[in-house]
Amino acid sequence: MKILFLAANPRGTDQLQLDQEAKKIEDGLERSKLREQFTLVTKWAVDAESLRRAMLKEQPDIVHFSGHGAGDTGLVLVGQDGSPKPATAEALSGLFQIFHDVKCVLLNACFAEIQAKAIVEHIDYVIGMKRAVKDSTAIAFATGFYDGLGYGLDIEDAFKLGRNAIQFEVASFPNHRQVSQDSRDIELPDVEPYEAVDISEDLNPTLLKKDRLAKTDLGSVVASESLAEKLRAAETMNTTEAIDQYRSRVRDFLADQKLNPIEEFQLATLAKVLGISDLMANQVLKEEQQVIDAARKNYRAVFQETISKGYYPFSSQINQELKELQSQLGLSNADVEEITLPIILSYEKNRRTSGPRTTHPTPISYSPGPVRPFISSRNFILGALLAASGIVSTLLIINLPNPSPLPDMPETPPSQAQEPHPMGATPESDEVPAVISPGAQSVNIRAGRSANTDVVAILSRGEVFYTLPENGDWWPVRNTSGSLGYVRSSWISLDSVDSSSTPQPSRSTAVQPTPEPHPMGLTPGPNEVPAVIQNAQAVNIRSGRSNDASVVGTLSQGEVFQTIPQGQVGWWPVRKANGTLGYVYSTRIRLASDNSANFHPLDPRNPSAPTAVQRATIQTNDGFLVVRTDKTPQSPEVDRIVTGEVFETIPQSDTWWPVRTADGSLGYSNSAYIRLAE
């Protein structure tokens, strides 16, 4: 939960202890039970522009204004010359009509009830002071209020705790006299204790609630009624209807699969108003959470089975069906990523360490019953989901074709007898190097000339292998580790490899010669050039010029390293910034001089970054400018630049200019809304 603390103490007004108020709030939250759930952002000498920008940038849950109030005139902000500047009730109401997602506004200023009544038209809870309030009283209320929130109280109970803190603050012993220095006794005048701690009702802070919270579906129940009156009215409502109303609100809040503290507060308040017991409210929460947990469990089971049946890498059809399943289960993209990423990483790790599976996938049995075959991936996913959900009690034997990364291609019948592989134990003169076609990330090597045969290995994008071109649909191949098999010819590219300069792989079992000395020393040489990796998130650095050599390090996407181009496809020497030496296959290397687009133009790591960088601000009536990952309006949002914020850019001839924000975010923004600094 984010709290935006706004302070204003203009020149010529009484100086307030606003810094002490902020510190007491911060100290209380840091000591609280829920300290990890709160973030306090402070803004000082707030004027109209900084208020607007802070709301845009921070998107707070609670807005706290601390300063002076001038009744009908408005809250007192800081003007351009430091003098007082009023913020009228109308202006504040318009602001919070835009930022209506704020849960609570606290106006800790004199006579702020007038502005509070205007704001509450758009905000669930608004707190304002009815009349003039002392600085110490305002600080006491704020401290008590946030102490309550920090320990899990809802807004209404936290408000009561703040009022109680005022009672402790104003209590005093008038004209007291200590009996002696060694005694803890004091003499008091004849004063009633209650009169010493009473707070005039006019001086109390007031809590206003939005109509939709104050006027529930309880007939004549209104905001002024006490909790007991609301509970008595709730007793007249049909219990089933009350629970349905509560359940509906729970589902709304669980749309993002979680409850934040504000939503928990609101649910607790609603349960009280509807007369629902804590036991019943917790039961509803548990039931709705179980629905979400079951959906996640079912998706995880289906995804795991799809991987284990050999359907990864997924075809476009499988991806579409998984997307449909996600929609049916009501899962967000974040949920799916959280579920699937560990499964995929585990699969890739096992594949690298244990090699490809060469046996036919085993049919999966769920429970006794008659056999029902499934012959498509759609039926497989549906069957796995139903079985995981406990809906199907019959035996489901999944008869699937062996996996293929080639999307939606017709299957050819398997050969009756396995033919000898045309490529022998030693390289032949008519073998040619090749890579897989640019349209695929990976391709399976099959044991025979059919997608129904077993997978013996996997070829990755950029990996060089050897083949014997033929007239048929399936060509024989051998990868650099010696695995023999077949790949559909439409996924083989001969044009991207220079066969005359590509070394032939060796399948000899003889002892390998002593590794050659690495051509790059620990200090930069004259032939070294900067480079980055391509077509991968990360690449291993090998100790020698072979996939069988040990891994001595890794290179990440965007990481700059040094290499010596060898003039041919093969293993190039590299040196990381930390001095690690090794080899990387050349198809994974892109020289920085060849294509500086590997880097954002304003990325400090860019070895060829231009120097024509200019400072700029935005020019738009929206109050902000979106920064995107790429030069299209459909690209994901990286950050937002608010009005008045200075950033860096490089003017371009096209519409989208590269930008770097004040906090270092990199991206692209529409140049129509960029004003270069003079």
N, C-alpha and C positions, 0 to 999 in steps of 0.2 A: 504494500500500500504506500503510495507516494504522497507526502505532505508538502505543499508549496507554501512556505512562510514568506509573506510579503510585508516589508516594513517601510514606513514613510514618516519622516520627522522633518518637515520643510523648515527653511530658515525663517526665523521670526515667530515660531511656535514653541511652546514649552517643551523642553528636552525630556524625552521619555527613556526609560531603561529597556529599550527594545532588544538590545543585545543580551541582557540578562534574561528576558523572557524566552528568547530563542535557545539560550544555553540551558535553561531549566527544562524546556521541552526535550531537547536533545539528550540531556543527562538522564531524564526519566525513561525515555524510550530505550536507551542503551542498557539500562538496568532491568528492563521489563522482560516478561516471559516470552513475548512474541517479537523480540527485538530484530530477528532476522527477516521479519515480514514488513518492516517499516523503513522508509527512506525519507529523510528530511532534507529538503532543498530550500536554502535561504536566498532571498533577493532583497537588496537594500536600496534606499533612496528611490523607491519605485515611482515611476511616472506612467502615463497612459501607454506609451510605446513599450516600455520594459514589461509592463503587466501583460500586454497582449502577446509579446514574444515569449514570455515565460510560460504562458498557458499553451501556446503552440508547441513549444519545445518539450516541456515536461509532461504534459497530459496528466495532471495530478488527479488523485482520488479525493483529497481534502485540500481546500484552499483556506489559508489562515491569513487574515489581514490584521496587522497590528499598527496602531497609530492614532491619529486624531479623527474625530467625527464632528460634523457641523450641522447635524439635524437635517432639516429639509434641503439644505444646500448640498449635502453629500459627504462622502468620505474625503479626507484631505490627502491628496497625493502631492508629489513634488513637481513643480512646473519646470520649464526649460531653464529659467534663471535661478532655480532653487527655491523660489517662493511658493506659497501654498497654491494648489490647483484642485478644484473640487471634482469628484467623480459622482455624478448624479445617480439617483436611483434608476432613472430611465436608462442611462448608459450601462450601468452594471447589469440590469435586467437583460439588455440586449446582448451583452458579452456572454452571460451564462445561458442564454437561449442557444448560442452557438456551442458552448462547451457544456452541454446538458448531461454528459456522462459523469461529471463531478458528483460525488456522493454526498459531500457535506461542505458547507461554507461557514467559517467562523469569523465574525466581524468583531474584533476585540477593540472597540473604539466607542467613544461617547455617542449617545443618541443614534446608534446604528440600527435600531429596530426598524426605522423607516426604510432603509436600504434592504434590510433582511426581508421585509414583506414583499418587496418588488422581486427579489431574487428567487424566493421560494416558489414562484410560478413555474420555474424550470428545474429546480434542484430539490432532491428528496428532503434534505435536512439543512436548515439555516439557523445559525445562532447569532443574536445581536443583543447589545446592551440597550436597555430602555432609556436610561438617562446618563448623566455624567458619571464616570467611574474613575476611581483613583488608580494610579499606575500600579501600586502594590496589589490592589484588588484584582485588576485585570491579569496580572502575572499569576496570582494564586489560582484564579479560575482556569487559565490555560494549563497550568501545571497539573491540576487535579483531573482535568478532562483527558489529557493525553496519557496520564498515568493509568486511567481506566481503560482506554483503548489498548494500551500496551499489555494489559493483563486479560484481554479477551472480553471486556464489557462491550455491549452494543452502544450505539450512539446515545440513546436515551438515558441509559444508566450511567454512561461516562459523563453526560451533561449534569446529572444529579450529583455525581462525585465532585465535579467542578464547583457547583453551587455550595456543596458542603465545605470545600476548601476555602471559599470566601468566608463562611461562618467562622472557621478557625482563624482566618487572617484578621478579621475586624474585631474579634473578641479582645478585650483589654480590661485591666484593673485600674479604673480612674483614681487618681490621687492616692495611690497606695504608698505605704511607708513600711520599710523593712524594720523589724523589731530590733535586731542586732546583727552584726556581721557574722557571728557564729551560728545563727539560727536560720532555718528555712521558712520561718513563719513571717507573714506580712499582715499588717492591719489594713482592713478594707472599710470604706464608708458603707453606710446602710443603702446598698444598691441591690436590686433584684438581679440575680445572675442572668436570667433570661433577657432582660433589657440590655445587658452588656454585649450579648452576641446576636441580637435581633438584626435582621437585614430588612430594611424597608422594601416592600414588594416592588415599588417603583424602581429600585436600584438593582433588582435581580436581572441577570441575563435571561433572555427568553429563547425557547426552542420552537421554531416553526417547522411544520411538516407539509410537504407537498400534498395537494388534495387527494391524489390517488392512493397515498399512504394513510392520510387521516380519515378519508371517507371510504371505508372498505365495504364489502358486500354484506353489511350487517344491518341493512335498513336504515334506521334513524341514528346509527352511531356516528358521532362527529368528533372532530379533533379535540374539543374541549372536555370530552368525557374522560373519566379516570379509567385506569386499566381494569379495575373491578367492574365498572359499568360495561366496558367492552366485553369482558368475559361473560357477564350475565346475558348480554345480547347474543353472544356467540352460542350460548346454550340452546337458543331457540332455533338455530340453524341445524338442518339435517346433518348428522355426523359424516355421512358419506360425502355430501357436497363440500363440507369443510375440508375433508382429507383430499378430495379431488382438486380443490382450489390450491391447497398446499402442494400437492404433487405436481401440479402444472407449473407452479413457480420453481420448484426444485428442478424440473426438466429444463426450464428456460435457463437457469443458472448453470446447469451441467452441460449446456450445449458445447462448451469448450473443454469438457471432460474434467473440470476441477472447480472447486469453490474457493474464492478469495475471502479474506476476513470480512469485507463489507457485505458480501452476499450471505455469509454465515450470520452476521448480525441481523440482516433483514429477514432471513428465514426464521430466526429465533423470535423476532418481534411478531412476524405474521402468525407463527404457531400460537403465541400467547393471545393474540387478538381473536383467532379462530377457536380458541379453547381446546387446542390439540395438546395432549400431554407430551412430555419430553420423550416418554417411551414410544408413543405412536409416531412422533416426528422423527425420531432416530430410526424407527423401522422403515418409514417411507424413504428416508435417505439411503438406508442400506439396500433396499430393494432396487432403487433407481441406479445405485452404484453397481449393483450386481449385474444389471443389464449391460452397462458399459463394460464391465470386466469380462462378461461372457462374450461380447462382441469382439473384444481384443483377443481373447483366448481362441475363439473360433478362427479369426483371421490368421493368427499365428500358426495354428494347426494346419490350416489349408496351405499357407505359404511354405511351411516347413515340408509338407508332403510334396508340394510342387517341386521344390528343390531336390528332395530325395529321390523323386521319380525321374530326375535327369532333365527337367525342362528348363534348366538355367544354363546359358543365358536365354532369357525369355524371348519368344517371338512376339510380333505385334498383336497377335490374337490373344496370347496369354496375358500380355500387359493390359489389354482392353478388358478382359474378363476379370482380372484382379481389380481393376478400377471400378467395374460394376459391383463387385462384391464389397468393396470399400464403401460405396454409396449405399448399398442395401443395409450394411451394418451400421451406418451413420458415423463412420470414423473420419477424422480429419487427416490431412496430409502429414501433419506432425505426428499423429498417432501411428500412421503406417510407417513413417520413417523410423520411429523409435522401435517398432516391432521388427521390421525387416532388416535394418542395417546390421545388427549383431549376427543374424542368421547368414547373411551374405558374406560378411567378413570371416565368420567361422568356416564357411564352405570354401572360400578362396584360400584361407590358411591351410586347411586340410588338403586341398588339391595340390598346393605347392609342395607340401611336405611328403604326402603319400602317393602323389601321381594320380592320373585319371583312373576311374573305375572301368574295368573291362568285362564285368559280368552283367548279365541281363538283370534289370530291376526286378526285385521280388514283389509279387502281388501282395497287397495289403489287406488283411482280413480284420474286420471290426467286431463281428459277433456271429454266432451260428445262424444258419438259415440258408435259403436257396441262393443259387448263384445268379447274379445279375451283372452282365458285362457293361462296361462303359467304353466307348470307342472314340470319344473326343475329349479334348482338354476341358471344354465347358462342363461336360458331365462329370469329369474327374473332380473339378473344383466344387461343383454342387454336391457330389457324393461325399467328398471329404468333409465339407461343411456340415451336412446333415448328420454324418456319423459323429463328428466332434460335438455336435449339439445334442446328441442323444435322441434324435428324432427317428432315425432309421434303426430298426432292430434286426434287419435281415443282413445276410452276408453280402458284402460288396467286394468283389474281386475286380481290381482296376486293371484292365488289359489295355495298356498304352503302347504306342510305338516308341522305339528308342528316341531319345532327345535329339533335336536338330536345331541349330541356330538359324536355319534358313526359313523365313516366315512364309507360311501358307503355300508351300511347294507340293506338287503331287508326289506321292510315294511310288517307287518302282518296286516290283516284287523281288524278294531276295533270291539270290542264285541257289540252285539245288545243291551244288557242291562248291566248296571254297577253292578258287583258282590260286595257283602259285603267284606270289607278288612279282611283278615284272622287274622290280628294282632289286638287284642282288645285294650281297654282303659288302661289295666294294663299289665305289662310284664308277659310273659308266660315262663315256664321252658324250652321249646324247642327253644326259641329264642337264636341266637348266634350273637356275635359281628363280624363285618367285616369292610373292607375298600375297596375302589375301586382298580381295577387292576393297576399295575405300568405303563401300557401303556397309561393311561389317566390322564389329569390334572384335569378334572371335569366331572361329569356325571349327567344328569337330572333325577329327580324322577318324574315318570309319574303318572297320575291319574288312568290309566288302563294298561292292559297288551298289550300295543301297542305303537309304536312311533308316532301314529296319535292322541294320547290322550294328554290332557293338561299337562304342566309342573307345578308341585306344589312346588318343591324345587330343590336345586342343592347341590350335594355332592362334596366336594373338595378333592384333593389328600391328604391322611393322616388322613382325618376325619373319626372317628369311628361311625358306625351306626349298626342297628340290623336287622336281616333278619330271615326268615323261609325257609331253603333250600327245594326245591321241584324238581320234575322231568322236569318241563316245562322250557321254555326259559326266562320267566319273574318271578322274585322272589319278594314277598312282603318285604318291608323295612320300617323302622321307624328311623328317625334321632334323635339326642339328644334333639332337640326342640319339638319333638312330631309329626312332619309331617309324614303322612302315604302315601304310594304309591308303585310303582313298578320300578325295575331296571332290565335290561337284565342280566341274570346270568353270561354271559361271561365277564362282567365287575365287578364282585364281587369276592373278594379274602378273603378266610377264614383263610389262613395259616399265615397271618402276625399279627394276634391278639390273645392274650392269653385270651380265653373266661372265664377261671376260675378266673382270677384276675381282670376282667373288671367290674366296677360297673354298675348296671342297671340304665338307666335314669329314672327320676321321672316326671310324667305328672300331679302330684297333683297340685290343685289350692290352697292348704292350705298355710298359712303363713309359709315362710321358717324360719328355726332356725337361731339364731344369728351366723354370720360368725365366723369360728374358728380363733384363733390367728395365725398369720403368723409364720411358724416354723423358719424363718431366721430373725436374728436381724440386727441391723444397722452395726454391726462389724462382720468380717468373723468368721465362725464357723469351727470346725474340719472336718465336713462331706461335706463341700462345695467343688465343683469342677468347673473349668472353662468350658464354653460351647459356642456354636454358634447355630444359627437357620439353618434349612435345608429345601429344597424343597419350598422355598418362598423368595421373595425379602424383605418382612417385615412381622412381626407377632405382634399381639396385646398382651399386658400384661393385664390380667383380675384381678379384685379385689377379685374374688373368683374362686372356682373350677367349672366353668360353662360358657358356651357361653353367657348366659343371664347376667352374672356379668358385671359391668361397666368396661370400658377401662381406665387404669391408666397410660399407657405408651405404647411405641412400641419398638421393637428390629429390627434393620436393618441387612441385610446380611453382614456377616463378623464381626459384633459387638460382642465383648466378654462380657459375663455376668456370674454370678455364679448361681448354682443350687444345690439341694440336690436330687440325684436320688432316686426314690421311689420303684424301683424293679418291677414295673408293668406299663402297659399302663394306662394313666390317666393324671390328671393335676399335674404338678410338680411346686414347689415353685421356684421363681427366684428373683434375685436382680441385677439391673443394676449398672453400674459403678457410677452413680449419686445418688445411694441409693434407687431408686424406688423399692418397693416390690410388688409382685403379683404372678400370676400363668400363665403358658403356657402349652398347651397340649404336652405330651411327644413325639408324633410323629413328632413334629416340632423342637425337640431339638437333637443336636448331641454333645456329650461330646468331648472336645478337646483331651482328652487322647485316645479316640476311633479312631479318624481320624484327624491327624494334617493337612491333605490335604485341609481342609477348608481354610487354609491360604497359601499364597505364602511363601515358606521357608524363604525368606528374609523380610517378612512383620514384622515391629516392634511390631505389635499387637499379633503376634503368641506366645502363651504361651509356646510352646515347640520348639522355634526356635533354630536350631543348632548353635554351636559356631565356627565351622570350616569354617569361612568366609575368603576368600582370595581376594586380589586386583589383577586386571588383566587389560590387554589392548587387542585390536583386532589384528589379523594378516590376512589381506586380501588385495588384489590388488584393490578392488573396492573402498576403502577409507571409507567404513562404514559397520556396521553389524546391521542387522534388529533384533529388540526385539519384540517377538510375545506373544500373550496372553496365548498360550498353547504350548505343545510340538509337534507341527506339522507345516510343512511349509505352510499349508493352513490356519493357524490361523491368525486372524487379526493382523495388525502391531500396536504396542504400541509406539515405539520410535526407534531412530537410534543412534548407538554409532559410532562416527567418529574416524579415526586413531589418536592415541595419547591420547585419552580420557581414564581416569582411572575409572573403575567401580568395583563392588563387585560381587562375584560369589561363589558357593559352588560346587566343583568338584563332579561329579556323575559317575556312572558306565555306564549310557546310553548316547545317542548322545546329548540330549538337557539338558543344565545346567540352573538353575535359575540365574537370574542376577538382580542387582539393579543399575541403572544408577546414574551419579553424581547428577542429579536433582530429584532423588527419584522414577523414573519410575520402575515398577516391571514387569517382564516377563521372557521369556525363549529364549535362543539363541543357535545356533549350536556350539557345543564345538570344532569342527574342526577349527574354526576361532577365538578361544580364547587362548591368551597367558598369563599364570599365571606370576605375578610379582615375581622376584627373591628376 
